[in-house]
Amino acid sequence: MSDNDLAKMPAKATRRTVLRGALLTGAVMPVLAACGAEDDTSSPSGESTAGGEVIASTDDVPEGGGLIVEDSEVVITQPKAGTFLGFTSICTHQGCQVAEVADGSINCNCHGSKFSIQDGSVVSGPATAPLAEAPLVVSDKEIILA
């Protein structure tokens, strides 16, 4: 047998190499797990919950009106008691953030577009496309961006 033939042969796993591998795996796995995605299930004052981020309280959203959550780029509306809807707060006309929710519409002050609090549809332009839906989950009094 030549040296070249020996190099091509698979190495035998000795007891020592198996134990080293097991020890190395045991030391590395917790470190890798810590680098993974965070599964924060904090709540009441929490930033997030198992399904998403808590962005508001139901008490913050007036019936027949809404609340703009600038950091999350979401507008939450309550068109009728107990019904909470979420839409992007970015106007579909030129990308400005909407400025207010008043008189049954979500209003962009950049160019005057207005959107319905009931479904995000265009009430008046220049925007021609509706606001995209932002999925919300309401749990107790928390509004969660899913």
C-alpha positions as CSV (number, residue, x, y, z in Angstrom):
1,M,0.0,0.0,0.0
2,S,1.2,3.4,-0.9
3,D,1.0,6.6,1.2
4,N,-1.6,7.8,-1.3
5,D,-3.8,4.8,-0.7
6,L,-3.6,5.3,3.1
7,A,-4.7,8.9,2.7
8,K,-7.8,7.8,0.9
9,M,-8.9,5.3,3.5
10,P,-11.5,6.5,6.0
11,A,-10.1,7.1,9.5
12,K,-11.3,4.8,12.3
13,A,-13.3,6.5,15.0
14,T,-11.6,5.8,18.3
15,R,-13.2,6.0,21.6
16,R,-11.2,9.2,22.3
17,T,-12.4,11.0,19.1
18,V,-16.0,10.0,19.8
19,L,-15.8,11.5,23.3
20,R,-14.1,14.6,22.0
21,G,-16.9,15.1,19.5
22,A,-19.6,14.6,22.1
23,L,-17.9,17.1,24.5
24,L,-17.5,19.6,21.7
25,T,-21.1,19.3,20.7
26,G,-22.2,19.7,24.3
27,A,-20.2,22.9,24.6
28,V,-21.2,24.4,21.3
29,M,-24.9,23.7,21.2
30,P,-25.9,26.1,24.0
31,V,-23.9,28.8,22.3
32,L,-25.6,28.2,19.0
33,A,-29.0,28.1,20.6
34,A,-28.3,31.5,22.2
35,C,-27.6,32.9,18.8
36,G,-31.0,31.7,17.4
37,A,-34.2,33.7,17.1
38,E,-35.5,35.1,20.3
39,D,-38.8,33.6,21.5
40,D,-39.8,36.3,23.9
41,T,-43.2,35.6,25.3
42,S,-43.3,38.5,27.7
43,S,-46.5,40.4,28.0
44,P,-48.3,42.9,30.1
45,S,-45.6,45.5,29.8
46,G,-43.9,43.4,27.2
47,E,-42.5,44.3,23.9
48,S,-43.7,41.1,22.3
49,T,-45.7,38.0,22.8
50,A,-45.5,34.5,21.3
51,G,-47.2,35.7,18.1
52,G,-45.8,39.2,17.5
53,E,-45.2,42.5,19.1
54,V,-47.6,44.3,21.4
55,I,-48.1,47.8,19.8
56,A,-51.0,49.3,21.7
57,S,-53.8,48.8,24.1
58,T,-57.5,48.7,23.1
59,D,-58.0,51.6,25.4
60,D,-55.7,53.7,23.1
61,V,-58.0,53.3,20.1
62,P,-61.1,55.5,20.1
63,E,-64.3,54.0,18.7
64,G,-65.0,55.4,15.3
65,G,-61.4,56.6,15.0
66,G,-57.9,55.2,15.2
67,L,-54.4,55.4,16.4
68,I,-51.2,55.8,14.3
69,V,-48.3,53.7,15.7
70,E,-45.4,55.4,14.0
71,D,-42.6,53.1,15.1
72,S,-44.4,50.0,13.7
73,E,-45.7,52.0,10.6
74,V,-49.2,50.8,11.4
75,V,-52.6,52.5,11.9
76,I,-55.1,50.8,14.1
77,T,-58.8,51.6,13.6
78,Q,-61.9,50.8,15.6
79,P,-64.8,51.4,13.1
80,K,-67.3,49.9,15.6
81,A,-67.0,48.9,19.2
82,G,-64.7,46.0,19.7
83,T,-63.6,45.7,16.1
84,F,-59.9,46.5,15.6
85,L,-58.3,46.7,12.2
86,G,-54.7,47.3,11.2
87,F,-53.4,48.9,8.0
88,T,-50.0,50.2,7.0
89,S,-49.5,53.8,7.9
90,I,-47.6,54.5,4.7
91,C,-49.7,56.3,2.1
92,T,-49.9,54.5,-1.2
93,H,-49.5,57.7,-3.2
94,Q,-46.0,59.0,-2.4
95,G,-45.0,56.9,0.6
96,C,-45.6,59.6,3.3
97,Q,-46.7,58.4,6.7
98,V,-50.4,59.2,7.3
99,A,-50.9,62.0,9.8
100,E,-54.2,61.5,11.5
101,V,-57.4,59.5,11.9
102,A,-60.5,61.8,11.9
103,D,-64.1,61.9,10.7
104,G,-64.0,58.2,9.7
105,S,-60.9,58.4,7.5
106,I,-57.2,57.9,7.7
107,N,-55.7,61.1,6.4
108,C,-52.4,61.8,4.7
109,N,-51.3,65.5,4.9
110,C,-48.7,65.2,2.2
111,H,-51.1,65.4,-0.8
112,G,-54.5,65.0,0.8
113,S,-55.3,61.3,0.3
114,K,-58.0,59.8,2.6
115,F,-58.6,56.2,3.4
116,S,-61.5,54.4,5.0
117,I,-61.1,53.3,8.6
118,Q,-63.4,50.3,7.8
119,D,-61.2,48.7,5.1
120,G,-58.3,51.0,4.1
121,S,-59.9,51.8,0.7
122,V,-59.3,55.1,-0.9
123,V,-62.0,57.7,0.0
124,S,-60.3,60.5,-1.9
125,G,-57.1,60.8,-3.9
126,P,-54.6,61.4,-5.3
127,A,-53.9,57.9,-4.0
128,T,-55.4,55.2,-6.1
129,A,-54.5,52.0,-4.1
130,P,-55.8,51.1,-0.7
131,L,-53.7,50.9,2.4
132,A,-52.4,47.3,2.9
133,E,-53.8,45.3,5.7
134,A,-51.6,44.8,8.8
135,P,-52.6,41.6,10.6
136,L,-53.5,42.3,14.3
137,V,-54.4,40.0,17.1
138,V,-56.3,41.3,20.1
139,S,-55.7,39.5,23.4
140,D,-57.3,40.9,26.5
141,K,-56.6,44.6,26.1
142,E,-53.4,44.1,24.1
143,I,-53.2,44.8,20.3
144,I,-50.5,42.6,18.8
145,L,-48.9,43.1,15.4
146,A,-48.9,39.5,14.1
